[in-house]
Amino acid sequence: MRSSTALILSGLIAAVSAHFQLQFPPPRGVFVEDNEPTFCDGYPSVASNRTAFPMSQGIISFNSEHPQWTAAVFITNVSNPISFDNFTQITSYFQESIEGSFCMPFDLSSTNDTSLNLKNGDNVTIQILFNGGDGNLYQCADLILDTSANVSGQACTNQTSGSGSNSTSSSSAQGLSTPGASSLLGLSSLLGSIAITLAL
């Protein structure tokens, strides 16, 4: 009985600590799960080798360890961004029901923020904000905008979750920080009950 309860408990803990990994453009550094709730996944300095990224027909891809999540993309042309305040939101918050590979078009020529006035040759940094229900997570990629850059060699596929659904919708800023809050409270109570059971 105790071994099966312990197995359930370990599975629940693994589900709570699930994260995401930026695949393209390449992130600033090696993925560090414990640092992901912090600015740029714990990498405060700009990468020495920026990735050439097109102004149009670009993509962003990452791996999600959550079946349902909310995300948004932020960008800055500050040469060495050191805080969230340096970034401007460039996509709406969007929700997906995809666990595994996710890829989205990222066309800066059509979403260009007038305050940034991005152009060919600019150094920029994007920051992905991701929330699968267990808090905001962040990863950054440092880019150089290049109209001749071509990302057609990058695989851009989306996997669906077990339910086979794939939905996209916008949500409010408050929605990004709160999805799954009630379920996490319920999970906390369940973990407490399991702990009591183990003690018996």
Backbone as a printed PyTorch tensor [residue, N CA C, xyz], in Angstrom:
tensor([[[  0.8240,  -1.1930,   0.0000],
         [  0.0000,   0.0000,   0.0000],
         [  0.8700,   1.2580,   0.0000]],

        [[  1.8790,   1.2440,   0.9020],
         [  2.7330,   2.4210,   0.9880],
         [  3.5110,   2.6530,  -0.2950]],

        [[  3.9810,   1.5620,  -0.9370],
         [  4.7660,   1.7260,  -2.1560],
         [  3.9220,   2.3020,  -3.2820]],

        [[  2.6560,   1.8680,  -3.4090],
         [  1.8070,   2.4150,  -4.4690],
         [  1.4540,   3.8660,  -4.1690]],

        [[  1.2630,   4.1880,  -2.8980],
         [  0.9710,   5.5780,  -2.5280],
         [  2.1790,   6.4610,  -2.8040]],

        [[  3.3710,   5.9490,  -2.5090],
         [  4.5900,   6.7150,  -2.7720],
         [  4.7660,   6.9410,  -4.2700]],

        [[  4.3980,   5.9380,  -5.0750],
         [  4.4990,   6.0650,  -6.5320],
         [  3.5500,   7.1530,  -7.0400]],

        [[  2.3350,   7.1720,  -6.5120],
         [  1.3690,   8.2110,  -6.8890],
         [  1.9000,   9.5760,  -6.4990]],

        [[  2.4620,   9.6780,  -5.2980],
         [  2.9910,  10.9430,  -4.8000],
         [  4.1210,  11.4460,  -5.6960]],

        [[  5.0440,  10.5500,  -6.0910],
         [  6.1510,  10.9780,  -6.9440],
         [  5.6480,  11.4300,  -8.3010]],

        [[  4.6060,  10.7800,  -8.8190],
         [  4.0250,  11.1920, -10.0950],
         [  3.3990,  12.5630, -10.0180]],

        [[  2.7160,  12.8450,  -8.9100],
         [  2.0950,  14.1560,  -8.7380],
         [  3.1390,  15.2450,  -8.6130]],

        [[  4.2180,  14.9760,  -7.8930],
         [  5.2850,  15.9610,  -7.7460],
         [  5.9230,  16.2410,  -9.0950]],

        [[  6.1220,  15.2050,  -9.9080],
         [  6.7020,  15.3950, -11.2410],
         [  5.7990,  16.2600, -12.1000]],

        [[  4.4690,  16.0650, -11.9740],
         [  3.5270,  16.8490, -12.7750],
         [  3.5710,  18.3150, -12.3810]],

        [[  3.7370,  18.5760, -11.0850],
         [  3.7640,  19.9560, -10.6140],
         [  5.0220,  20.6700, -11.0930]],

        [[  6.1400,  19.9450, -11.2280],
         [  7.3970,  20.6020, -11.5750],
         [  7.7070,  20.5780, -13.0710]],

        [[  6.7150,  20.2630, -13.9080],
         [  6.9440,  20.2230, -15.3550],
         [  7.2550,  21.6170, -15.8880]],

        [[  8.0130,  21.6850, -16.9780],
         [  8.4710,  22.9670, -17.5100],
         [  8.4010,  22.9910, -19.0280]],

        [[  9.1760,  23.8860, -19.6560],
         [  9.2590,  23.9460, -21.1060],
         [ 10.6960,  24.2790, -21.4970]],

        [[ 11.0660,  23.9090, -22.7180],
         [ 12.4220,  24.1600, -23.1960],
         [ 12.3500,  24.8320, -24.5650]],

        [[ 12.9200,  26.0130, -24.6710],
         [ 12.9930,  26.7290, -25.9400],
         [ 13.9170,  25.9630, -26.8900]],

        [[ 13.4400,  25.6890, -28.1040],
         [ 14.2190,  24.9550, -29.0960],
         [ 14.8040,  25.8850, -30.1620]],

        [[ 13.9570,  26.7870, -30.6960],
         [ 14.4250,  27.7440, -31.6950],
         [ 13.6430,  29.0410, -31.5490]],

        [[ 14.3310,  30.1940, -31.5860],
         [ 15.7860,  30.3020, -31.6710],
         [ 16.4720,  29.7440, -30.4190]],

        [[ 17.7470,  29.3950, -30.5340],
         [ 18.4320,  28.7850, -29.3910],
         [ 18.4170,  29.7030, -28.1710]],

        [[ 18.1980,  29.1340, -26.9840],
         [ 18.1880,  29.9440, -25.7640],
         [ 19.5820,  30.4210, -25.3790]],

        [[ 19.6290,  31.3220, -24.4160],
         [ 20.9100,  31.8910, -23.9540],
         [ 21.8760,  30.8560, -23.4190]],

        [[ 21.3590,  29.8350, -22.8040],
         [ 22.2390,  28.8380, -22.1990],
         [ 21.5170,  27.5170, -22.0400]],

        [[ 22.2160,  26.5650, -21.4590],
         [ 21.6600,  25.2380, -21.2160],
         [ 20.4660,  25.3630, -20.2730]],

        [[ 19.3950,  24.6330, -20.5540],
         [ 18.1870,  24.6660, -19.7320],
         [ 18.4900,  24.2810, -18.2950]],

        [[ 18.0430,  25.1300, -17.3570],
         [ 18.2120,  24.8500, -15.9250],
         [ 16.8320,  24.9720, -15.2770]],

        [[ 16.2350,  23.8300, -14.9830],
         [ 14.8580,  23.7970, -14.4910],
         [ 14.6480,  24.6730, -13.2600]],

        [[ 15.5810,  24.6300, -12.3160],
         [ 15.4080,  25.3850, -11.0700],
         [ 15.4570,  26.8910, -11.2850]],

        [[ 16.1030,  27.3460, -12.3690],
         [ 16.2290,  28.7830, -12.6210],
         [ 15.1290,  29.3340, -13.5160]],

        [[ 14.3150,  28.4420, -14.0830],
         [ 13.3360,  28.8690, -15.0770],
         [ 12.3020,  29.8840, -14.5720]],

        [[ 11.9760,  29.9130, -13.2770],
         [ 11.0460,  30.9580, -12.8120],
         [ 11.6970,  32.3390, -12.7080]],

        [[ 12.9850,  32.4510, -13.0430],
         [ 13.6860,  33.7310, -12.9280],
         [ 13.9380,  34.3320, -14.3100]],

        [[ 14.3450,  35.5780, -14.3090],
         [ 14.6280,  36.3260, -15.5350],
         [ 15.5450,  35.5340, -16.4660]],

        [[ 15.0830,  35.2920, -17.6990],
         [ 15.8800,  34.5930, -18.7290],
         [ 16.4440,  33.2570, -18.2520]],

        [[ 15.6850,  32.5210, -17.4490],
         [ 16.1130,  31.2060, -16.9580],
         [ 17.4440,  31.2780, -16.2110]],

        [[ 17.6700,  32.4190, -15.5360],
         [ 18.8820,  32.5640, -14.7320],
         [ 20.1050,  33.0000, -15.5100]],

        [[ 19.9390,  33.4010, -16.7770],
         [ 21.0530,  33.8910, -17.5890],
         [ 20.8970,  35.3970, -17.7940]],

        [[ 21.4940,  36.2120, -16.9400],
         [ 21.2960,  37.6600, -17.0320],
         [ 22.1110,  38.3450, -18.1230]],

        [[ 23.1180,  37.6660, -18.6870],
         [ 23.9930,  38.3010, -19.6810],
         [ 23.6520,  37.8440, -21.0930]],

        [[ 23.8370,  38.7530, -22.0450],
         [ 23.5710,  38.4560, -23.4510],
         [ 24.5630,  37.4150, -23.9600]],

        [[ 24.0700,  36.5020, -24.8020],
         [ 24.9330,  35.4760, -25.3980],
         [ 25.9480,  36.1300, -26.3310]],

        [[ 27.1450,  35.5730, -26.3920],
         [ 28.1980,  36.1570, -27.2300],
         [ 27.9250,  35.9460, -28.7210]],

        [[ 27.2210,  34.8820, -29.0620],
         [ 26.9040,  34.6160, -30.4690],
         [ 25.3890,  34.6780, -30.6800]],

        [[ 24.9310,  35.7960, -31.2230],
         [ 23.5020,  35.9730, -31.4830],
         [ 23.0880,  35.1480, -32.7100]],

        [[ 21.8320,  34.7200, -32.7230],
         [ 21.2880,  33.9540, -33.8400],
         [ 20.7050,  34.8950, -34.8810]],

        [[ 21.0870,  34.7010, -36.1530],
         [ 20.4900,  35.4850, -37.2390],
         [ 19.0260,  35.0880, -37.3680]],

        [[ 18.1390,  36.0770, -37.3690],
         [ 16.7040,  35.8090, -37.3430],
         [ 16.0100,  36.7260, -38.3410]],

        [[ 15.0980,  36.1920, -39.1710],
         [ 14.4730,  37.0120, -40.2110],
         [ 13.4410,  37.9960, -39.6530]],

        [[ 13.2190,  39.0830, -40.3860],
         [ 12.1760,  40.0420, -40.0250],
         [ 10.7890,  39.4870, -40.3540]],

        [[ 10.7150,  38.6060, -41.3420],
         [  9.4420,  37.9810, -41.6970],
         [  9.6450,  36.4810, -41.8680]],

        [[  8.5690,  35.7250, -41.6980],
         [  8.5660,  34.2650, -41.8270],
         [  9.5160,  33.5810, -40.8410]],

        [[  9.6310,  34.1570, -39.6330],
         [ 10.3910,  33.5030, -38.5750],
         [  9.5010,  32.5280, -37.8190]],

        [[ 10.1010,  31.7430, -36.9720],
         [  9.3410,  30.8250, -36.1170],
         [  9.9350,  30.8220, -34.7170]],

        [[  9.0990,  30.4300, -33.7680],
         [  9.5460,  30.1300, -32.4080],
         [  9.0470,  28.7260, -32.1020]],

        [[  9.9270,  27.8710, -31.6160],
         [  9.4950,  26.5200, -31.2500],
         [ 10.0590,  26.1500, -29.8860]],

        [[  9.2740,  25.3730, -29.1550],
         [  9.7260,  24.8780, -27.8650],
         [  9.0200,  23.5820, -27.5320]],

        [[  9.5100,  22.9170, -26.5010],
         [  8.9120,  21.6820, -26.0190],
         [  8.1610,  21.9710, -24.7280]],

        [[  6.8890,  21.6030, -24.6920],
         [  6.0770,  21.8030, -23.4940],
         [  5.9100,  20.4910, -22.7440]],

        [[  6.0870,  20.5440, -21.4340],
         [  5.8480,  19.3780, -20.5950],
         [  4.4780,  19.4500, -19.9270]],

        [[  3.6510,  20.3920, -20.3720],
         [  2.2890,  20.5550, -19.8660],
         [  1.2920,  20.2840, -20.9890]],

        [[  0.1630,  19.6280, -20.7060],
         [ -0.8520,  19.4130, -21.7290],
         [ -1.6390,  20.6790, -22.0650]],

        [[ -1.7150,  21.6170, -21.1410],
         [ -2.3960,  22.8940, -21.3730],
         [ -1.5540,  24.0060, -20.7640]],

        [[ -1.4290,  25.1070, -21.4790],
         [ -0.5780,  26.1910, -21.0060],
         [ -0.9480,  27.4990, -21.6800]],

        [[ -0.3990,  28.5800, -21.1320],
         [ -0.5740,  29.9260, -21.6630],
         [  0.8150,  30.5280, -21.8420]],

        [[  1.0020,  31.3320, -22.8920],
         [  2.3200,  31.9190, -23.1390],
         [  2.1830,  33.2730, -23.8200]],

        [[  3.2820,  34.0030, -23.8620],
         [  3.3750,  35.2700, -24.5920],
         [  4.8430,  35.5040, -24.9210]],

        [[  5.0780,  36.3360, -25.9340],
         [  6.4490,  36.6530, -26.3460],
         [  6.7040,  38.1370, -26.1140]],

        [[  7.8600,  38.4300, -25.5300],
         [  8.2880,  39.8000, -25.2650],
         [  9.5950,  40.0400, -26.0200]],

        [[  9.8810,  41.2990, -26.3380],
         [ 11.0970,  41.6090, -27.0910],
         [ 11.7040,  42.9200, -26.6080]],

        [[ 13.0100,  43.0600, -26.7790],
         [ 13.6920,  44.3090, -26.4500],
         [ 14.8360,  44.5300, -27.4320]],

        [[ 15.1250,  45.8010, -27.7040],
         [ 16.3230,  46.1180, -28.4830],
         [ 17.3670,  46.7980, -27.6100]],

        [[ 17.2040,  46.7060, -26.2890],
         [ 18.2330,  47.1580, -25.3500],
         [ 19.4370,  46.2260, -25.5220]],

        [[ 20.6300,  46.7850, -25.6240],
         [ 21.8130,  45.9740, -25.9470],
         [ 22.1110,  44.9210, -24.8880]],

        [[ 21.8710,  45.2330, -23.6220],
         [ 22.1150,  44.2680, -22.5510],
         [ 20.9660,  44.3260, -21.5480]],

        [[ 19.8130,  43.7410, -21.9050],
         [ 18.6550,  43.8160, -21.0020],
         [ 18.9240,  43.0770, -19.6980]],

        [[ 18.6050,  43.7270, -18.5800],
         [ 18.8920,  43.1200, -17.2840],
         [ 17.6580,  42.9390, -16.4170]],

        [[ 16.4800,  43.3520, -16.9240],
         [ 15.2650,  43.1830, -16.1330],
         [ 14.0550,  43.0710, -17.0450]],

        [[ 12.9570,  42.6270, -16.4720],
         [ 11.7090,  42.4920, -17.2150],
         [ 11.2550,  43.8450, -17.7700]],

        [[ 11.6110,  44.9270, -17.0910],
         [ 11.1910,  46.2690, -17.5140],
         [ 11.7710,  46.6580, -18.8730]],

        [[ 12.8460,  45.9960, -19.3010],
         [ 13.4530,  46.3000, -20.6010],
         [ 12.6460,  45.7480, -21.7830]],

        [[ 11.6690,  44.8750, -21.5130],
         [ 10.9600,  44.1650, -22.5660],
         [  9.5810,  44.7490, -22.8600]],

        [[  9.1710,  44.6170, -24.1270],
         [  7.8490,  45.0200, -24.5910],
         [  7.1100,  43.7750, -25.0660]],

        [[  5.8600,  43.6250, -24.6550],
         [  5.0720,  42.4790, -25.1090],
         [  4.7620,  42.6430, -26.5910]],

        [[  5.0410,  41.5880, -27.3830],
         [  4.8650,  41.6940, -28.8340],
         [  3.8310,  40.7090, -29.3740]],

        [[  3.3600,  39.7740, -28.5500],
         [  2.2320,  38.9210, -28.9370],
         [  1.1740,  39.0040, -27.8480]],

        [[ -0.0490,  38.6900, -28.1970],
         [ -1.0970,  38.5550, -27.1820],
         [ -0.8190,  37.2910, -26.3820]],

        [[ -1.3920,  37.1890, -25.2020],
         [ -1.3340,  35.9380, -24.4610],
         [ -2.1450,  34.9110, -25.2450]],

        [[ -1.6170,  33.7200, -25.3900],
         [ -2.3500,  32.6800, -26.1000],
         [ -2.3090,  31.3940, -25.2960]],

        [[ -3.3600,  30.5960, -25.4610],
         [ -3.4810,  29.3320, -24.7370],
         [ -3.4720,  28.1890, -25.7280]],

        [[ -2.8230,  27.0920, -25.3460],
         [ -2.7430,  25.9170, -26.2100],
         [ -2.9890,  24.6460, -25.4060]],

        [[ -3.4570,  23.6250, -26.0950],
         [ -3.6150,  22.2880, -25.5200],
         [ -2.6920,  21.3470, -26.2870]],

        [[ -1.4080,  21.5520, -26.0930],
         [ -0.3860,  20.7560, -26.7850],
         [  0.7000,  20.3800, -25.7910]],

        [[  0.9700,  19.1010, -25.6670],
         [  2.0950,  18.6360, -24.8610],
         [  3.1240,  18.0580, -25.8150]],

        [[  4.3420,  18.5260, -25.7430],
         [  5.3730,  18.1000, -26.6660],
         [  5.8180,  19.2710, -27.5210]],

        [[  6.1480,  19.0060, -28.7790],
         [  6.6690,  20.0440, -29.6740],
         [  5.5910,  21.0530, -30.0480]],

        [[  5.9440,  22.3400, -29.9500],
         [  5.0400,  23.4090, -30.3570],
         [  5.8270,  24.3950, -31.2070]],

        [[  5.2240,  24.8400, -32.2960],
         [  5.8760,  25.7890, -33.1840],
         [  4.8650,  26.8400, -33.6170]],

        [[  5.3020,  28.0990, -33.6600],
         [  4.4160,  29.1810, -34.0790],
         [  5.1380,  30.1320, -35.0170]],

        [[  4.4150,  30.6950, -36.0000],
         [  5.0110,  31.7290, -36.8470],
         [  5.3250,  32.9620, -35.9960]],

        [[  6.4210,  33.6290, -36.3040],
         [  6.8030,  34.8310, -35.5680],
         [  7.3070,  35.8430, -36.5730]],

        [[  6.3860,  36.6590, -37.0700],
         [  6.6630,  37.5910, -38.1530],
         [  6.8110,  39.0030, -37.5890]],

        [[  8.0490,  39.4370, -37.4060],
         [  8.2990,  40.7540, -36.8190],
         [  7.8970,  41.8920, -37.7400]],

        [[  7.8590,  41.6480, -39.0380],
         [  7.5010,  42.7220, -39.9700],
         [  6.0310,  43.1230, -39.8250]],

        [[  5.1860,  42.1970, -39.3550],
         [  3.7630,  42.5250, -39.1970],
         [  3.3920,  42.8410, -37.7560]],

        [[  4.2290,  42.4650, -36.7960],
         [  3.9190,  42.7310, -35.3930],
         [  4.8630,  43.7650, -34.7840]],

        [[  5.6240,  44.4240, -35.6310],
         [  6.6410,  45.3750, -35.1700],
         [  6.0190,  46.4810, -34.3190]],

        [[  6.4950,  46.5960, -33.0930],
         [  6.0270,  47.6420, -32.1910],
         [  6.6510,  48.9720, -32.6180]],

        [[  5.8180,  49.9920, -32.8290],
         [  6.3340,  51.2720, -33.3310],
         [  7.3120,  51.9280, -32.3680]],

        [[  7.1810,  51.6780, -31.0850],
         [  8.1110,  52.2730, -30.1200],
         [  9.5130,  51.6850, -30.2520]],

        [[  9.6120,  50.4540, -30.7730],
         [ 10.9180,  49.8120, -30.9470],
         [ 11.5260,  50.1170, -32.3130]],

        [[ 10.6630,  50.2680, -33.3380],
         [ 11.1210,  50.5560, -34.6940],
         [ 12.2400,  49.6020, -35.1240]],

        [[ 11.9650,  48.2960, -35.0210],
         [ 12.9710,  47.2800, -35.3400],
         [ 13.3070,  47.2960, -36.8230]],

        [[ 14.5890,  47.0530, -37.1240],
         [ 15.0290,  47.0580, -38.5210],
         [ 16.1730,  46.0770, -38.7190]],

        [[ 16.4660,  45.8110, -39.9830],
         [ 17.5300,  44.8860, -40.3490],
         [ 18.8500,  45.2890, -39.6670]],

        [[ 19.5230,  44.3120, -39.0870],
         [ 20.8000,  44.5590, -38.4270],
         [ 20.6960,  44.8360, -36.9370]],

        [[ 19.4730,  45.0320, -36.4250],
         [ 19.3050,  45.3110, -34.9890],
         [ 19.6080,  44.0770, -34.1490]],

        [[ 20.2170,  44.3140, -32.9900],
         [ 20.3600,  43.2740, -31.9750],
         [ 19.1260,  43.3280, -31.0830]],

        [[ 18.4690,  42.1780, -30.9080],
         [ 17.2810,  42.1180, -30.0560],
         [ 17.3510,  40.8720, -29.1850]],

        [[ 16.5530,  40.8620, -28.1460],
         [ 16.4010,  39.6860, -27.2910],
         [ 14.9150,  39.4210, -27.1490]],

        [[ 14.5190,  38.1610, -27.3150],
         [ 13.1340,  37.8020, -27.0410],
         [ 13.0890,  37.0090, -25.7440]],

        [[ 12.0000,  37.1560, -25.0290],
         [ 11.7960,  36.3940, -23.8020],
         [ 10.4180,  35.7410, -23.8830]],

        [[ 10.3870,  34.4250, -23.7110],
         [  9.1310,  33.6770, -23.7140],
         [  8.6560,  33.5560, -22.2740]],

        [[  7.4100,  33.9440, -22.0500],
         [  6.7820,  33.7510, -20.7410],
         [  5.7940,  32.6080, -20.9030]],

        [[  5.9330,  31.5800, -20.0820],
         [  5.1530,  30.3390, -20.2060],
         [  4.5700,  29.9920, -18.8500]],

        [[  3.3010,  29.5750, -18.8430],
         [  2.6800,  29.1600, -17.5840],
         [  1.7970,  27.9520, -17.8450]],

        [[  2.1740,  26.8210, -17.2490],
         [  1.3850,  25.6000, -17.3740],
         [  0.5380,  25.3390, -16.1610]],

        [[  0.3760,  26.3540, -15.2920],
         [ -0.4480,  26.1900, -14.0980],
         [  0.3580,  26.1650, -12.8180]],

        [[  1.6970,  26.1480, -12.9320],
         [  2.5210,  26.0940, -11.7250],
         [  3.4310,  27.3080, -11.5970]],

        [[  3.0250,  28.4310, -12.2140],
         [  3.7960,  29.6640, -12.0910],
         [  4.4460,  30.0650, -13.4030]],

        [[  4.8280,  31.3340, -13.4880],
         [  5.4530,  31.8610, -14.6990],
         [  6.8820,  31.3450, -14.8510]],

        [[  7.2230,  30.9400, -16.0770],
         [  8.5500,  30.4420, -16.4130],
         [  9.0730,  31.2540, -17.5880]],

        [[ 10.3950,  31.4260, -17.6640],
         [ 10.9790,  32.3200, -18.6680],
         [ 12.2010,  31.7110, -19.3350]],

        [[ 12.3460,  31.9840, -20.6490],
         [ 13.5740,  31.6740, -21.3630],
         [ 13.8070,  32.7540, -22.4030]],

        [[ 15.0800,  33.0640, -22.6570],
         [ 15.4460,  34.1440, -23.5750],
         [ 16.3110,  33.6340, -24.7170]],

        [[ 16.2460,  34.3690, -25.8380],
         [ 17.1270,  34.1070, -26.9810],
         [ 17.6140,  35.4480, -27.5080]],

        [[ 18.9130,  35.5380, -27.7670],
         [ 19.5210,  36.7640, -28.2920],
         [ 19.6790,  36.6350, -29.8010]],

        [[ 19.1820,  37.6450, -30.5370],
         [ 19.1040,  37.5710, -31.9930],
         [ 19.7390,  38.7860, -32.6450]],

        [[ 20.0950,  38.6230, -33.9170],
         [ 20.4170,  39.7560, -34.7730],
         [ 19.4580,  39.6650, -35.9540]],

        [[ 18.6970,  40.7260, -36.1780],
         [ 17.7030,  40.7090, -37.2500],
         [ 18.4020,  40.7760, -38.6030]],

        [[ 18.0320,  39.8530, -39.4650],
         [ 18.6960,  39.7260, -40.7650],
         [ 17.6470,  39.3360, -41.8030]],

        [[ 17.3600,  40.2410, -42.7290],
         [ 16.3320,  39.9810, -43.7320],
         [ 16.6980,  38.8100, -44.6490]],

        [[ 17.9750,  38.4480, -44.7090],
         [ 18.3720,  37.3210, -45.5550],
         [ 18.3880,  35.9950, -44.7960]],

        [[ 18.1490,  36.0270, -43.4890],
         [ 18.1430,  34.7860, -42.6950],
         [ 16.9670,  33.9210, -43.1210]],

        [[ 17.1720,  32.6230, -43.1250],
         [ 16.1480,  31.6890, -43.5570],
         [ 16.0170,  30.5960, -42.5080]],

        [[ 14.8020,  30.4000, -42.0000],
         [ 14.5920,  29.3780, -40.9700],
         [ 13.8500,  28.1690, -41.5300]],

        [[ 13.7940,  28.0470, -42.8590],
         [ 13.0310,  26.9540, -43.4680],
         [ 13.6020,  25.5830, -43.1040]],

        [[ 14.8680,  25.5450, -42.6960],
         [ 15.4720,  24.2740, -42.2980],
         [ 15.0530,  23.8130, -40.9120]],

        [[ 14.3920,  24.6740, -40.1630],
         [ 13.9440,  24.3270, -38.8160],
         [ 12.6060,  23.5890, -38.8940]],

        [[ 12.5110,  22.4660, -38.2010],
         [ 11.2490,  21.7230, -38.1790],
         [ 10.2050,  22.5330, -37.4250]],

        [[  9.0160,  22.6300, -37.9860],
         [  7.9380,  23.3830, -37.3360],
         [  6.7010,  22.5120, -37.2930]],

        [[  6.6160,  21.6880, -36.2440],
         [  5.4840,  20.7850, -36.0990],
         [  4.8800,  20.9420, -34.7130]],

        [[  3.6100,  20.6460, -34.6320],
         [  2.9010,  20.6870, -33.3580],
         [  2.3430,  19.3140, -33.0380]],

        [[  2.5580,  18.8840, -31.8030],
         [  1.9780,  17.6300, -31.3390],
         [  0.7450,  17.9600, -30.5220]],

        [[ -0.2390,  17.0870, -30.5670],
         [ -1.4440,  17.3100, -29.7630],
         [ -1.3640,  16.4930, -28.4980]],

        [[ -2.1060,  16.9310, -27.4920],
         [ -2.1270,  16.2080, -26.2260],
         [ -2.9440,  14.9320, -26.3980]],

        [[ -3.0280,  14.1520, -25.3500],
         [ -3.7360,  12.8830, -25.4060],
         [ -5.1780,  13.0020, -25.8510]],

        [[ -5.8110,  14.1330, -25.5900],
         [ -7.2060,  14.3040, -25.9720],
         [ -7.3450,  14.5370, -27.4650]],

        [[ -6.2250,  14.8320, -28.1290],
         [ -6.2640,  15.0810, -29.5650],
         [ -6.7190,  16.4790, -29.9040]],

        [[ -6.8780,  17.3390, -28.9080],
         [ -7.3530,  18.6920, -29.1790],
         [ -6.1760,  19.6330, -29.3540]],

        [[ -6.3990,  20.6940, -30.0950],
         [ -5.3950,  21.7320, -30.3030],
         [ -6.1380,  23.0320, -30.4720]],

        [[ -6.1830,  23.8210, -29.4060],
         [ -6.9600,  25.0490, -29.4830],
         [ -6.0940,  26.2470, -29.1700]],

        [[ -6.4060,  27.3580, -29.8030],
         [ -5.6810,  28.5940, -29.5690],
         [ -6.6850,  29.6730, -29.2230]],

        [[ -6.4210,  30.4200, -28.1760],
         [ -7.2900,  31.5380, -27.8410],
         [ -6.4960,  32.5670, -27.0730]],

        [[ -6.9560,  33.7910, -27.0780],
         [ -6.2620,  34.8260, -26.3290],
         [ -6.8200,  34.8910, -24.9250]],

        [[ -6.0260,  35.4140, -24.0070],
         [ -6.4900,  35.5710, -22.6360],
         [ -5.9210,  36.8570, -22.0780]],

        [[ -6.4210,  37.2440, -20.9380],
         [ -5.9740,  38.4900, -20.3360],
         [ -4.6480,  38.2950, -19.6310]],

        [[ -4.0230,  39.4110, -19.2660],
         [ -2.7530,  39.3380, -18.5430],
         [ -2.9340,  38.6160, -17.2210]],

        [[ -4.0800,  38.8240, -16.5790],
         [ -4.2940,  38.1550, -15.2980],
         [ -4.3630,  36.6500, -15.4840]],

        [[ -4.8760,  36.2130, -16.6480],
         [ -5.0070,  34.7840, -16.9060],
         [ -3.6700,  34.0800, -16.9260]],

        [[ -2.6030,  34.7930, -17.2770],
         [ -1.2970,  34.1530, -17.3870],
         [ -0.7340,  33.7830, -16.0270]],

        [[ -1.0330,  34.5830, -15.0380],
         [ -0.4550,  34.2930, -13.7230],
         [ -1.3440,  33.3840, -12.8830]],

        [[ -2.5740,  33.1190, -13.3430],
         [ -3.4780,  32.3590, -12.4910],
         [ -3.9780,  31.0300, -13.0200]],

        [[ -3.6510,  30.5690, -14.2630],
         [ -4.2480,  29.3130, -14.6960],
         [ -3.8430,  28.1700, -13.7860]],

        [[ -4.8220,  27.3450, -13.4500],
         [ -4.5410,  26.1870, -12.6230],
         [ -4.4040,  26.4810, -11.1440]],

        [[ -4.6830,  27.7110, -10.7230],
         [ -4.4990,  28.0380,  -9.3090],
         [ -5.3790,  27.1740,  -8.4370]],

        [[ -6.6600,  26.9990,  -8.8120],
         [ -7.5610,  26.2030,  -7.9850],
         [ -7.1460,  24.7370,  -7.9880]],

        [[ -6.6840,  24.2370,  -9.1590],
         [ -6.2610,  22.8420,  -9.2130],
         [ -5.0110,  22.6270,  -8.3770]],

        [[ -4.1280,  23.6290,  -8.3120],
         [ -2.9340,  23.4950,  -7.4840],
         [ -3.2910,  23.4880,  -6.0070]],

        [[ -4.3140,  24.2720,  -5.6430],
         [ -4.7650,  24.2460,  -4.2550],
         [ -5.3100,  22.8690,  -3.9160]],

        [[ -6.0830,  22.2920,  -4.8400],
         [ -6.6240,  20.9500,  -4.6340],
         [ -5.5120,  19.9270,  -4.5420]],

        [[ -4.4830,  20.0740,  -5.3640],
         [ -3.3590,  19.1640,  -5.3500],
         [ -2.6120,  19.2660,  -4.0320]],

        [[ -2.4840,  20.4870,  -3.5050],
         [ -1.8220,  20.6820,  -2.2240],
         [ -2.5470,  19.9130,  -1.1190]],

        [[ -3.8820,  19.9740,  -1.1380],
         [ -4.6710,  19.2400,  -0.1430],
         [ -4.4770,  17.7430,  -0.3150]],

        [[ -4.4580,  17.2880,  -1.5740],
         [ -4.2750,  15.8690,  -1.8480],
         [ -2.9190,  15.3910,  -1.3630]],

        [[ -1.8770,  16.1920,  -1.6000],
         [ -0.5360,  15.8200,  -1.1370],
         [ -0.4890,  15.7230,   0.3800]],

        [[ -1.2160,  16.6370,   1.0480],
         [ -1.2780,  16.6020,   2.4970],
         [ -1.9360,  15.3090,   2.9760]],

        [[ -3.0140,  14.8960,   2.2950],
         [ -3.7050,  13.6640,   2.6550],
         [ -2.8230,  12.4450,   2.4600]],

        [[ -2.0670,  12.4560,   1.3530],
         [ -1.1660,  11.3330,   1.0780],
         [ -0.0710,  11.2470,   2.1310]],

        [[  0.4350,  12.4230,   2.5440],
         [  1.4840,  12.4500,   3.5710],
         [  0.9720,  11.8500,   4.8750]],

        [[ -0.2810,  12.1790,   5.2100],
         [ -0.8810,  11.6160,   6.4360],
         [ -1.0070,  10.1120,   6.2980]],

        [[ -1.4560,   9.6450,   5.1130],
         [ -1.5990,   8.2170,   4.8780],
         [ -0.2700,   7.4930,   5.0260]],

        [[  0.7880,   8.0820,   4.4950],
         [  2.1200,   7.4740,   4.5930],
         [  2.5870,   7.3680,   6.0340]],

        [[  2.2070,   8.3560,   6.8300],
         [  2.6390,   8.3770,   8.2350],
         [  1.9430,   7.2910,   9.0440]],

        [[  0.7680,   6.8490,   8.5810],
         [  0.0120,   5.8290,   9.3350],
         [  0.5660,   4.4860,   9.1950]]])
